Amino acid sequence: MHSDPAHVREFFAARAAGWDTRFPDDGPAYEAAVTRLGLRPGQTVLDAGCGTGRALPFLRRAVGPSGTVVGADLTPEMLTAAVRAGRGADGALVLADCARLPLRGGVLDAVFAAGLIGHLPDPGACLRELARVTRPGGRLALFHPIGRAALAARQGRRLTPDDLRAEPNLRPLLDGSGWTMTGYTDCDDQFLAMASTKA
């Protein structure tokens, strides 16, 4: 998978219209991962790299009508697909690069990022930006609805030790980017790394 922003945008633009039909059974995994964030009513949460917005209804439910949900994505076609799916009502959709967010510092209580980290040209820079816009002690969920080995098999590649999502690689990356890893799960049906911003 390309990590250059133009290639990422091109890749997802071509697949946006049919994205949800490719992965119709991911809803429960998204819901469980959002639950792990421990959001409370009234909080503010960002879905970074929101794609077609599959997490937005669960994030909205977690923060309630008094909370704020923002979905940011680099690909206009993905945001259009989110609106067509009716998910624009669950949060404000913003066309933005997650490495340069149009948000003030410390405004978020949490960040949810599904499938994002493998598409970043500079993961550390993006994680630093996500830490910048998250209050001290705020939370991050790096999520994928299948685990690393299953994802590698789906993509026709071998799982290698330099995989960014491997705990020995991800932990120091988070630590150097303003986050502290607080949980890590990698099994066939889910990848989920939890972190909190440093005080």
Residue pairs with C-beta under 8 A, 6 or more apart in sequence:
1 8
1 11
1 118
1 119
1 155
2 8
2 11
2 119
3 118
3 119
3 120
3 121
4 121
5 74
5 97
5 121
8 74
8 75
8 119
9 74
9 75
12 19
12 51
12 74
12 75
12 77
12 78
13 75
13 76
13 77
13 78
15 22
16 51
16 52
16 75
16 77
16 78
16 80
16 81
17 77
17 81
19 51
19 52
19 78
19 81
20 52
20 54
20 81
20 85
23 145
26 54
26 145
27 54
29 145
29 189
29 190
30 54
30 55
30 58
30 114
30 143
30 145
31 58
32 190
33 55
33 112
33 114
33 141
33 143
33 190
33 192
34 55
34 58
34 59
34 62
34 112
34 141
35 58
35 62
36 141
36 183
36 192
36 194
37 45
37 62
37 110
37 112
37 139
37 141
37 194
38 139
39 45
39 59
39 62
39 63
39 67
39 109
39 110
40 62
40 63
41 63
41 64
41 66
41 67
42 63
42 64
42 66
42 67
43 62
43 63
43 67
43 68
43 109
43 110
44 63
44 67
44 68
44 69
44 70
44 107
44 108
44 109
44 110
45 59
45 62
45 63
45 67
45 68
45 69
45 70
45 108
45 109
45 110
45 111
45 112
46 70
46 71
46 72
46 101
46 103
46 108
46 110
46 111
46 112
46 130
46 133
47 53
47 55
47 56
47 59
47 69
47 70
47 71
47 72
47 91
47 112
47 113
47 114
48 72
48 98
48 111
48 112
48 113
48 116
48 126
48 130
49 72
49 73
49 74
49 98
49 113
49 114
49 115
49 116
49 119
50 56
50 71
50 72
50 73
50 78
50 79
50 82
50 91
50 93
50 114
51 73
51 75
51 78
51 81
51 82
51 114
51 115
52 78
52 81
52 82
52 85
52 87
53 71
53 79
53 81
53 82
53 85
53 87
53 88
53 90
53 91
53 93
54 87
54 114
55 112
55 114
56 69
56 71
56 82
56 87
56 90
56 91
57 87
57 90
59 69
59 90
59 91
59 112
60 67
60 69
60 90
60 91
63 69
68 91
68 92
69 90
69 91
69 92
70 91
70 92
70 93
70 94
70 103
71 79
71 82
71 87
71 91
71 92
71 93
71 94
72 93
72 94
72 95
72 96
72 98
72 101
73 79
73 82
73 93
73 94
73 95
73 96
74 95
74 96
74 97
74 98
76 95
79 93
79 95
82 88
82 93
83 93
94 102
96 102
98 113
98 116
98 120
98 126
98 129
98 130
99 120
99 122
99 125
99 126
99 129
100 129
101 129
101 130
101 133
103 133
104 133
105 132
105 133
106 132
106 133
106 134
106 135
106 136
107 133
107 135
108 133
108 134
108 135
108 138
109 134
109 135
109 138
109 139
110 134
110 138
110 139
110 140
110 141
111 130
111 133
111 134
111 138
111 139
111 140
111 141
112 141
112 143
113 130
113 140
113 141
113 142
113 143
114 143
114 144
114 145
115 143
115 144
116 126
116 142
117 123
117 126
117 142
117 164
117 165
117 170
118 164
118 165
120 126
123 164
123 173
123 177
124 173
124 176
124 177
127 173
127 174
127 177
127 178
127 179
128 177
128 178
130 140
131 177
131 178
131 179
131 197
131 198
132 178
134 140
134 197
135 197
136 197
136 198
136 199
137 196
137 197
137 199
138 196
138 197
139 182
139 194
139 195
139 196
139 197
140 174
140 179
140 194
140 195
140 196
140 197
141 192
141 193
141 194
142 165
142 170
142 191
142 192
142 193
142 194
142 195
143 190
143 191
143 192
143 193
144 151
144 165
144 190
144 191
144 192
145 189
145 190
146 154
146 188
146 189
146 190
146 191
147 186
147 187
147 188
147 189
147 190
147 191
148 159
148 163
148 165
148 166
148 186
148 191
149 159
149 188
150 188
150 189
151 191
152 158
152 159
152 163
162 169
163 169
164 170
164 173
165 186
165 191
165 193
167 181
167 184
167 186
167 193
170 181
170 184
170 193
171 181
171 184
174 180
174 181
174 193
174 195
175 181
178 197
178 198
179 195
179 196
179 197
179 198
180 195
180 196
180 197
180 198
181 193
181 194
181 195
182 194
182 195
182 196
183 192
183 193
183 194
184 192
184 193
184 194
185 191
185 192
185 193
